Amino acid sequence: MVGYAVYSISIVWLAYSLSHNFLDVGAVLFIEYACYTLTFLTGPVVDRVRNQRMIFVVSYPIQAAATAAIGLGVRYGFLSVDLLFALVAVISILWDMTWAAINAAPGVLLSADEQFAASGVSGAVGGALAIVGYAVGGALILWVGPEGGMLLYAALLVAGAALAIPLVISPPRTSERSFSESFWKGWRVVFAGSGRPLLQLATIDAIEGFFVGAAAILITLLAATTYHQSAVGYGVLFTAYIVGGVAAGLALGRWNPRRRVGPVLAYALAAGGAMYLVAVALPAVLLLGGIAWFFVGFAASAYLDTKYAFYRGALPPQQLGRVISNMYLFPGIAGSVGALVLSAIATHGSPVALGVTIGVGLVAAGALGIVLPGVRRMRY
């Protein structure tokens, strides 16, 4: 969690610093999200692994090598934009596997009634670590440049691989005898049920996914324009965004709204869109910006935590890797396109135009969530 936070805050600023072109920032995010859509191929593998620790032990060191290459490339001047794109693709493809395993694990280890509480606890712990990561990443950007974040992430990935060795995360054995059988059964779950509620959720998830890179792009644009190339402003707004996410996880864990999943999803999207509009309407005061981004992060995390708690609580643990990965395909594709579109809007240098586009889109997604009966009635 610390390492990925350092990476997240560093890679966007690194891409911008390398070329000072928002299209390159959008291209980095496009590559990330495009690679993340491939998780539907990793889900069957995750469900069939006897102990999922091997996914971390094998994947993390390779990601560490690619991340270190980015940092050293900046330090010694051999990193080109094309090489950056290639290394980001390697990191992102390998992250697919670990992402699927991380999201399936709570459903394997815990009961359905514990999912919201578990999300709150893990969100508090992981979010606190992420805050440390963003703060460290922001400090490294300020003091030594974003390449410092890449080298730190590499070291933390190696440490994560070592810490994964004693883990025991063993899902129930699947009845499918082959990869292809597991693959197609996972998709049948997505298309099943009266009214196909998971497909209805995929509809609003695709709209939300289109804006998944919005926070990173808009915060970068605000730091570069409103706060005059300020790495301090970038770090403060990003950290406030994460703090809001931690608060949302704790609130949902206390509330445990497993009988009101649909309304929480819809209202979180609409509230997040409204807060984007507020964030770009405020005067250029860093304190006010931090408060606004706290609530943007709160709404964004409320949507994601509720969605994943629903998956883990409503689905059999031996299907979680596949269904979660399959469901990510819809927002993943949309996010890849959205990264390019939003970065193109950012090239015009207007935070207001970008913020209004994001805000209106998320409010519309929330309204659609209320209209669609399969989403509105979601519970477990």
N, C-alpha and C positions, 0 to 999 in steps of 0.2 A: 504493500500500500504506500509506504514512504517512497519507494523507488519509482512507482508509476506516477505518483504525484509530481515528483521532481521531473520526470520525463515529460509529462503533460504540459507543465508550465514552461519547460525549456525548449521543447521541439518547435513550438509555434514561433517563439521569439527568435530561435536560431534560424528558422527558415526565412523569417522577415529580415534578420540581420545579414543573411548571406546574400540576398539580392535586392532588398528593399522593394519587393514587388508582392502585393497581396495575392496575385494570381498564383505565385509559388506557395504562399501560405495555404491557399485553397487546394493546391495540388497535393501538398503533404497530407492534408486532412482527407482529401478524396482517396488517396492511396490507402490510408489507414482504414477508412470506412469500407472501401471496396474489398479489401482483404478480410475485414471482419465479417462480411457477408458470406464468406466461405465456411463459417462455423457449421452450417448445415451438413457439411461433409465430415466434420469432426465429432458431432454428437453421437453417432452410432459407435464410434471408437471409444468414447468416454464411457458409454453405458456398458460396454463389453469388457473394459479393463477390470481385472480382479481387484487391484489396489491402485487407486487413482494417483497415489504419490508419484508413480513413475512418470506421469505426465509432467510434473513439475521438475523432477530430477533431470529429465532429458532435455526439456525445452528451455529452461531458464539459462543454462550456461551458453547455449547457442545465441539466445537473445543478448546475453551479456557481451559476447564477442562483437556482434553487430553494433551494439550501442557504443562500445568502446571505440570502434572504428570511426563512428561519427565524431566523437569527442576528440580523438587524436587527429582526425582529418582537419578539423577546424584549427586545432593547436598548431599543426605543422603545415597547414596551407594546402593540403592536397584534396580537400573535400569540395567537389563540384556539386551543383544542383542535381545533376543526373545521378551521381553516386549517392547523394542524400536520399533521393527518391527510392533507389534500389534497396538501400539499407533499411529504410522505414518499412518497405514491403516485407523484407525478411522478418523484422521484429513483429510486424502486425500479423503475418500468417502464423507464426509460432504462438503468438498470443491467443489466437483463436482457440487452440486446444486448452490452454490453461484457463481461459475465460469460461469455457463450457464446463470444465471440471469445478471451478470455484463456485459457479452459480448452481450446479447440481448438488454440491456437497451438503448444504443445509437440509435439503429434502431427503438425503440419505441418512443423515445423522439425527434428525429431530422430528418430532411429531407435527401434525398439521396445525394444532393449536398453538404451537410455539413459534411459528414462522415470523409473525410480526414482531414479537418480543425479541426473537433472535436477530432480526434485521436491525432493531433499535440498538441492541447491545453491540453487535458487530459494526454497525454504523458509527456508534460512539467511539469504539476502540479504533476501527479503521479510519474513521473520519478525523480523529485526533492525530493519528499518524499521518494522514494525508495533509492535514494542516501544517504539521511539521515539515512534510515534504515540499509543500508549496512555499512555505517560508524559507526553507533552505534553498530551494530552486530560485526563488526571487532574489535571495541574497547572493547566490552564485552568479546570477545574471548581472547583478549590480557590480560585484567585485571582480570576478574573473571572466565573465561572459557565459553564454549558455552551454559552451562545451564542458564546463565544470559539472553541470547537471547530468550530461551524458555519461561522464566518467563515474560519477557517484552512482548513477542508476546501474551501470555495469557491475560495480562492486556489490550493490544490494541484491542484484539478481543472483550472483554467486552465493551470497549468504542465504537467500531464500531457498536455493536448491539444497544447500546443506541442511537447513532446518526442516525441509520436507521429508528427509530420509526416514524419520521414525513414524510418520503419519500412517494411519490405517483408515482409509475411506473406501469401503467395499460395498457397492450397491448390490441388491439381490440379483441373482443370476437371471439373465433374460432367457426367454424360451426360444428365441430365434437362433437358428443354426449358422447363419451367414451374415456378412456385412450388408448385402443387398436386402435380405429379409428384414433386418433391423432398420435399414434406411427407409424402406417403403412403409413399414408399420408406424414409424414415427410420423410420417406425413399423413397417414390415415387418421391418426389422432387429431391432427390440426383440422382436418376436413369433417370431423365427426360432430354429432350432437344436433339436437333440434335447433334450427336456425343458424347452425354453425357459429357459435359465439366466438371461438378463437379467430375465425376469419374476420368477424366484425371488429374484434379487438385489433387485428392486424391492420385494418383500415385506418383507425385513428393512430395506431402505432407508426404507420408509414408517414403520416403527416408530421407527427412529433419527431420522427427520425430525420425528416428533411431538415429540421432545425437543430440537430444534435450538435453540430459544430458552431452553432450561433454564439454561444457564450464565449468560446475561445476567440472567434473572429472579432466579435464586437468589443470585447475587453481589449484586444490588441489594437483595434482602431481607436478606441477611446484613449488608450495610453499614448498612442502615436500622434494624436491630433489634439484632443481636449487637454491632455496632461503633458503635451510638448515632449514627446519621446521619453516619457518618464518610466523607467523600469520600476521605480517605487510605486507609482500608480498602478502599473500592471500587476505587481505582486499583491498590493492591498485589495484590489477588486477581485482578483482570483481567489485569494484567501477568504474574503468575505463570502464569496459564492460557496465555497466548501463548508464554511462554518454553518451557513444556512442549511446545507444538506444534512449535516450532523444533527442539527436541531429537529429537522423533519423526521429523521429516523427515530429519535428518542420519543417524539410526540406520538408517532404511529405505534411504536412499541408499547407505550402506555395505554393507548386507546384500543388497540387490537381490533380494527374495523373489518373483520373477516366477513361480516354479514352486509357490509356496505362498500364492497370493492369497487363496483361500477361508478357510483357517485363520486367517490374519492378520486378515481382516475380522471373523470371528466372535469371536476372542479379544480383539480391541481393544474391541468393543462390551461384552463381559462385564466386562473390566477397567475400562472407563470407568464402568459402573454400580456396580461395587464401590467405586470411588474417590469417587463421589458419596455413598455411604453413609458412608464414612470422613469426608468433608468436613463433614458435618453432625453427626457424633458427637464430633468433637474439641472440647476446651475452647476458649473464646474468646481464643485467643492468636494474634496476627496472623502470627507466624512459622510456626506449625503450619498455619494456614489457607493460607498461601502455598505450603507444601510440598504439601499435599493438592491444591490447584488446579493446581500444576505437573503432577501425574500425571493429573488429569482432562484437562488440555489435551493431554498426551502421548497418551493413549488416543484422544481425539477426533480429533486430527490423524492418528494412525496409520490410523484407519479411512478418513478422507477421502483421504489421500494414496495409500493402496493402491487405493482404488476408482478414482480418476482416472488413476493409472498404468496400471491394467488397461484402462480405456477407450482411452487413447492408444496403448497397445501392441498391443491386440488388434483394433482397428477401423481400416479404411482412413481416411487423413487427410481425404479429401473427404466423409466421412460424419460426422466428429466433431461438428461443430456441431449437427447434427440429433439424433444419438443421445444425446449428453450432455444436450442440452436436453430431449429427450423423457423421459429417465430421471429428470430432476429433477422432473417433474410429480408423481410419487408422493410423495417426501418433502416437496415443496413444499405440496401440499394438506394433508398430515398436519401439517406445521409450522404452517400457518395455524390449524388447529383447536387444536393443542397450545399455541400461544401464549395463546389465550383460556382454555383449561382450566387451564394451569399458573399463569397470573396470577390466576385465580379462587381457586385453592388458596392463592396467596401473600397474598391479601387477609386471610386468617385470621391472618397474622403468624407462622406456625410454620415455620421453616426445616427442622426435622426432618421434618415431614409432607411437605413439598415434596421434600426430598432423597430420602426413602424411595420416594416415587412414581417419581421419575426413575431412581433406582438399580435398583429392581426391574424397571422397564420395559426398561432397557438390558441387564440381565443376561438377561432373557427373549429379547430380540432376538439376543443372542450365541448362546444355546442353540439358537434356531431356525436360525441360520446353519450350525451343525454338523449339524443334522438334515436340512436341504435338500441333496440331492446336487448340484444344479446350482451351488450356492454353495460347498459344501465342496470340490468338485473344480476350482474356478476356477483357471486359470493361463494364461499366454500365452508 
